[in-house]
Amino acid sequence: MARAQGISPALLGRWQHEALKAAVPSSAERDEIKQLRAELRRVEMERDMLKKVVTIFAQPPPS
C-alpha cells in the first residue's frame, strides 16, 4: 500500500503509530473527562431541580 502511494513502508508505519498515539487519550485526559462528566451530571441535576422550583412558583396561589 505504501509503495503504491510512493512512500516508504517505514514512513507509513511511523504515521500510523503517531495517529494511534494521538487518538488514545492520556491518563490525564481520561481523568479530566471523568471529572467533567461528573460535573455535567451535577449541573444537569441542579438544572432539573431549578425547573421544578420554577414550575412550582409559576402556579397561581390557591384561593
C-alpha positions in Angstrom: 0.0 0.0 0.0 2.8 2.5 0.9 4.8 1.8 -2.2 1.7 2.2 -4.4 1.4 5.7 -2.9 5.1 6.4 -3.5 6.2 6.4 0.2 8.3 4.1 2.2 6.6 1.5 4.4 8.6 2.8 7.4 7.2 6.3 6.9 3.7 4.9 6.7 4.3 2.9 9.9 5.5 6.0 11.7 2.4 7.9 10.6 0.2 5.1 11.8 2.0 5.0 15.2 1.7 8.7 15.6 -2.0 8.7 14.6 -2.8 5.9 17.1 -0.9 7.6 19.9 -2.9 10.9 19.3 -6.2 9.0 19.1 -5.9 7.4 22.5 -6.4 9.8 25.4 -3.7 10.0 28.0 -4.2 9.2 31.7 -4.5 12.9 32.5 -7.1 13.3 29.7 -9.1 10.3 30.9 -9.1 11.8 34.4 -10.3 15.2 33.1 -13.0 13.5 31.1 -14.2 11.6 34.2 -14.2 14.8 36.2 -16.1 16.8 33.5 -18.7 14.1 33.2 -19.3 14.1 37.0 -19.6 17.9 36.9 -22.0 17.7 34.0 -24.2 15.2 35.9 -24.2 17.6 38.9 -25.1 20.6 36.8 -27.9 18.7 35.0 -29.3 17.7 38.3 -29.2 21.3 39.5 -30.9 22.4 36.3 -33.7 19.9 36.7 -34.3 20.9 40.3 -34.5 24.6 39.3 -37.0 23.7 36.6 -39.2 22.0 39.2 -38.9 25.1 41.5 -39.8 27.4 38.7 -42.9 25.3 37.9 -44.0 25.3 41.5 -43.6 29.1 41.9 -45.2 29.8 38.5 -48.5 28.2 39.7 -51.1 30.7 40.9 -51.6 30.7 44.7 -54.6 28.7 45.9 -57.7 30.9 46.6 
